[in-house]
Amino acid sequence: MAVAGLITAALTLPIAPLGTAWWRMADAATGNFNMEIGWPEMAASVARIRSTLPANDQARLGILAGDEGEAGAINLYGPAYGLPTAISGMNSNWMRGYGDPPPETVVTLGLRRDFLERNFASCELAGRLTNPLGIENDATRGYEDIFVCRQLRQSWPEFWKQFRYYG
């Protein structure tokens, strides 16, 4: 039983050194060890993008996250950079709303360009997510682009009703 307990712990607890064969095996077994890889860098990237925006954009800035992972990264590491709380329509994040007053400019994470262009009058590519370890993060794979978007095409209450989803 002790051996079985050690094997179980080795595969289910995040104790393996990142990127090692042991870590890759544990990540494959659980499917979620890689989710938080790159979170500090994500918050730093958003902060860098925010610092390039005009003062009037920064004053009413929101961070619109497509996934609870991106929202979690910003909400955990963003306060060190003075970032606002991320807003997301995923799962229970939707219940927290979009803020009062609602943002006029958003930095987006985890959302595709076609969705953004349907919902905002202006969107520009502002950066890409990376991490120094080169470990692929399943939450951001295919969603590496960071956009700055302005002028929501409908009211925030209407947008928010449609932005609720479960994953």
PyMOL commands that set and color helices and strands:
alter all, ss='L'
color gray80, all
select helices_A, chain A and resi 2-12+21-30+33-36+39-52+55-59+68-81+91-96+113-119+156-162
alter helices_A, ss='H'
color red, helices_A
select strands_A, chain A and resi 61-65+86-88+105-109+120-128+145-152
alter strands_A, ss='S'
color yellow, strands_A
deselect
rebuild
show_as cartoon
